[in-house]
């Protein structure tokens, strides 16, 4: 039982909770921009719409992840010059996963021809596909952000265990 409690404490903490909150908000930004662009392009260029939505969502995610999730408050040029390319590199990987997944759901599985009931709303196939892919992308982005981009360096004090 103690191991389960320890695992729960490790997984459910301020950082993971705020990441989920801002991940949901980033996903909403992505969906709203995608839907707007998809309407603008009359549904014909959904991958372009997805690219536009991705750019806006990544900008939103960088700021919110930096400030609120991983608490990297410094805007010093040396730090930002390190964080932004790392952040974009990780997000570019997830962009290709999202583009390929969206293409697969829309062109191969014909999701754009379907409507899905979700709780009390009906969702288009494209939005449903983006939600499914979004869950995978949020998990990948969290791992990359946590361990590569906003990784905190342990001080020698923390490594020695003297702070416990």
C-alpha positions in Angstrom: 0.0 0.0 0.0 2.9 2.4 0.8 4.3 1.8 -2.7 1.0 2.7 -4.3 0.8 5.9 -2.1 4.3 6.8 -3.1 3.6 6.3 -6.8 0.4 8.3 -6.5 2.3 11.2 -4.8 4.9 11.1 -7.5 2.4 11.1 -10.4 -0.2 13.4 -8.9 1.5 16.7 -7.9 1.4 20.4 -8.7 3.4 20.0 -11.9 1.4 17.1 -13.4 -1.9 18.7 -12.5 -1.0 22.1 -14.0 0.4 20.3 -17.0 -3.0 18.6 -17.5 -4.8 21.9 -17.1 -2.7 23.8 -19.5 -2.6 20.8 -21.8 -6.4 20.9 -22.0 -6.3 24.6 -22.6 -3.6 24.2 -25.3 -5.8 21.5 -26.9 -8.8 23.9 -26.8 -6.7 26.6 -28.5 -5.6 24.1 -31.1 -9.2 22.9 -31.7 -10.7 26.4 -32.0 -8.0 27.6 -34.4 -8.3 24.4 -36.4 -12.1 24.7 -36.7 -11.8 28.3 -37.7 -9.2 27.6 -40.3 -11.1 24.6 -41.5 -14.3 26.7 -42.0 -12.2 29.4 -43.8 -10.8 26.8 -46.2 -14.2 25.1 -46.5 -12.8 21.8 -45.2 -10.6 21.3 -48.2 -7.2 21.9 -46.7 -7.5 20.3 -43.3 -3.7 19.7 -43.0 -3.0 23.4 -43.6 -5.7 24.2 -41.0 -3.9 21.8 -38.6 -0.6 23.5 -39.3 -2.0 26.9 -38.5 -3.6 25.6 -35.3 -0.3 23.9 -34.3 1.7 27.1 -34.6 -0.8 29.1 -32.4 -1.1 26.2 -29.9 2.7 25.8 -29.6 3.2 29.5 -28.9 0.5 29.3 -26.2 2.0 26.0 -24.8 5.6 27.4 -24.6 4.5 30.4 -22.5 2.2 28.5 -20.2 4.5 25.5 -19.7 7.5 27.8 -19.0 5.7 30.0 -16.5 3.1 27.9 -14.8 4.0 24.2 -15.3 7.7 24.0 -15.0 8.2 27.4 -13.4 11.1 28.5 -15.6 10.6 32.2 -14.9 13.8 33.6 -16.4 13.5 35.4 -19.7 17.3 35.9 -19.9 18.4 35.5 -23.6 20.8 32.6 -22.8 18.0 30.6 -21.2 15.3 31.4 -23.8 17.8 30.6 -26.6 18.2 27.2 -25.1 14.6 26.5 -24.3 12.9 27.6 -27.5 14.8 25.4 -29.9 14.4 22.4 -27.6 10.7 23.1 -27.2 10.2 23.5 -30.9 12.2 20.4 -31.7 10.0 18.3 -29.3 6.9 19.9 -30.7 7.9 19.4 -34.3 8.2 15.7 -33.6 4.6 15.7 -32.2 3.5 17.9 -35.1 4.5 15.1 -37.5 2.7 12.6 -35.3 -0.4 14.8 -35.4 -0.3 15.4 -39.1 0.2 11.7 -39.9 -2.5 10.7 -37.4 -5.0 13.2 -38.8 -4.3 12.1 -42.4 -4.8 8.5 -41.3 -8.1 9.2 -39.6 -9.5 11.5 -42.3 -8.2 10.0 -45.5 -7.8 6.3 -44.6 -10.6 5.8 -42.1 -12.9 8.4 -43.6 -13.5 10.1 -40.2 -14.5 13.3 -42.0 -17.7 11.6 -43.2 -18.7 10.6 -39.7 -20.3 12.4 -36.7 -19.6 11.1 -33.2 -21.7 11.6 -30.1 -19.6 12.7 -27.2 -21.4 13.3 -23.9 -24.0 15.9 -25.0 -22.4 17.1 -28.2 -21.9 15.8 -31.6 -18.4 16.1 -32.9 -17.2 16.0 -36.5 -14.9 13.2 -37.5 -12.0 15.7 -37.9 -12.4 17.1 -34.4 -12.8 13.5 -33.0 -9.6 12.5 -34.7 -7.8 15.6 -33.3 -9.0 14.7 -29.8 -7.8 11.1 -30.1 -4.4 12.2 -31.4 -4.2 15.0 -28.9 -4.2 12.6 -26.0 -1.1 10.8 -27.4 0.6 14.1 -28.2 0.0 15.6 -24.7 1.7 12.6 -23.1 4.6 12.7 -25.5 5.0 16.5 -25.0 4.9 16.2 -21.3 7.7 13.6 -21.2 9.9 15.7 -23.6 9.2 18.9 -21.7 9.8 17.4 -18.3 13.1 15.6 -19.1 14.6 17.6 -21.9 13.4 21.2 -22.2 12.6 22.5 -18.7 14.6 19.9 -16.7 15.8 21.4 -13.5 19.4 20.8 -12.6 19.8 19.2 -9.2 22.1 21.1 -6.9 24.8 19.2 -5.0 22.7 19.9 -1.8 19.7 18.1 -3.4 21.8 15.2 -4.7 23.3 14.5 -1.2 19.8 14.2 0.2 20.5 16.8 2.9 17.2 18.7 2.1 15.0 15.8 3.4 
